[in-house]
Amino acid sequence: MGSLEGILTGFQVAFSVEGVLFVLIGVFVGTFIGMLPGLGPISAIAVMIPVTFGMDPTPALVMMAGVYYGAVFGGSTSSILLNAPGISGTVATSFDGYPMAQQGKAGKALAIAAISSFIGGTISVLLLMMLAPMLSSVAISFGPPAYFALMFLGLTAITSLSEGSTSKALISAVVGFMVVTIGIDAQTGTQRFTFGNANLLEGIDFLVIALGLFALAEVCTLIIKRKDLSLDNTHKLGSLKITKQEAKEMSGPVTRQSFMGFVLGVLPGAGATIASFIGYITEKRIAKKPDEFGKGSVRGLAAPEAANNAATSGAFVPLLSLGIPGSGTTAVLLGAFLVLGVQPGPLLMTDRPEIFWGIIASMYIGNVFLLILNLPLIPYISKILKIPRPLLISLVIMFSIIGVYAISFSTFDLYMLLLFGVVGFLMRLFSFPAPPFILAFILGGMMEQSFRQSLTISNGNYMIFVKEPISLTLLLIGLLSFAFPIIGHLRKRKG
C-alpha cells in the first residue's frame, strides 16, 4: 500500500462515526486529566488499558492516542492559573504563563496557550504524515555520543535561564545534577546517595520536584505575602482577545518551535519536556528583548506550548515505525498496543495500515476538538481564580498531594514533596532560579547514561564524541551557546 492510499485509509478510519466518537472521548479525558497537577497521560493511559481490553484495536488505540496529546494540551491550564504544572511537559509554560495571569491576563494566557498548542499540533501532524517512514532512520542514527552532545547543548541554556546571577544559576543546576544521581546506578547496580533508605533506591520522581519547587513554593510565598493579596490582579480573567501585535509576536516562535519540537519528539528519550525547555530557551536566546522572558512574555508562553504539542506527535514516529518508546508515556502506549494484539514496528504500516494511518489522521480531528473544547471553556476554567485565596491555597496543596501520592502510593514521596516545597521557597527567598535545577534534573540522567554508554563502546576513548559529525556539530554549537552569554556579560561589566 502506497503512502497516498494509506493516508486515505487513515482518514476513512478517523472520519467514521466510531473514529470521531473515540477521538472526542480521548481528548476530553486527556484534557481534564492534564489540568490536574500530577495526574498525567501515563496514569490515564494505564487506566484505559483494562477498559479497552477486548475492543477493536483501531478505535481503542485512537482513543488512547487522544488521551496522550489531550493531556499535553490541557496541562498548561494549571501551570498558568496556579503555577502547578499539570504534567512535566508544561513546566516551562509556567515561566511566563503564571506571571501573565498575575497581571490580570489569565484569559489571554490561556487563549495564547490553546492557539499555540493547536498550531504546533497541526504542523507536527502534517510532518508526521509526510515524513514518518523516513524519519525512523534518522532516529536510529542518533547513537549515545549524539545523545550526549544533544543533552550538553540543552544544558548550555542554564546561562539563559539565570534570573540575574549566572553563578546562582550554575549552583542551582549543580544541585539538580546531584539530586538526579540519587538511587541505584543503572550500569553498575550500586547505590548512590540513598543513605541506606530503601525509599530512595528508585530515585526521586520528577513531579515530586516540579510540584514542590513551583506549586508548594508558590503557596509558601502567597502565605508569607498575605497582607498584599488585596492589591494583586490574580482574580481577574481579563480579555481573551489577542491583538495583532501579539499575534505577530506569536507567529515566529510558534512556527519555529513546531518544527523543532517535532524533531526532538522523534528522538527516543527526548519528548515533550525537553522540547518545551529547549523551545523556551531558543526563543529567549534569539529575542531582541530577552529580559521580558519570565515576566509574562507572549513569546515565552507560545514557544513551549507549540514545542511540547509538536513533540507529542513526533514521539509517534519511533513508536509506530520502530516499536521503540521514546518516553514513559509512549512506553505505556506500547504496552497498550501489545495487550490489544498489535505489534508496532516496520511491518505495522503494511500489515495494519488502518491502525498506523488511522492514529495519524485522527490527530487532525483531535487538534480541532481540543481547540473547540478549550477556547469556549476559558471563562469557566478561569473561575478558579475567583476562589477565595485561602481555599485556593488549600486546593493547590490538596491536588499536589493527590498527584504525588497517585504516582507511587508512598507517604515518603509526600515528605519529599514538602522538602522540595521548602527548598523552592528558600531558593526564591535568596534569588536562586528554579528552572536551571529542573533542566539539570531532566537532562542529567540521560546525559550520564549516554556518556557512559559512549565510553563503553569506545573502550574509554573520549575521541568518540568528536569522531561522529552529528555529535561534533552539536558539541560545537553547545560550546558557542555557552560562551557567548558569558562573554557578553563580561563585556558589560568592563564597559
Secondary structure by P-SEA (a helix, b strand, c coil): ccaaaaaaaaaaaaacaaaaaaaaaaaaaaaaaaacccccaaaaaaaaccccccccaaaaaaaaaaaaaaaaaaccccccccccccccccccccccaaaaaaacaaaaaaaaaaaaaaaaaaaaaaaaacccccaaaaaaaccaaaaaaaaaaaaccccccccccaaaaaaaaaaaaaaaaccccccccccccccccccccccccaaaaaaaacaaaaaaaaaaaccccccccccccccccccaaaaaaaaaaaaaaaaaaaaaaacccccaaaaaaaaaaaaaaacccccccccccaaaaaaaaaaaaaaaaaaacccccccccccaaaaaaaaaaaaaccccccccccccaaaaaaaaaaaaaaaaaaaaacccccccccccccccaaaaaaaaaaaaaaaaaaacccaaaaaaaaaaaaaaaaaaaacccaaaaaaaaaaaaaaaaaaaaaaaaaccccccccccaaaaaaaaaaaaaacaaaaaaaaaaac
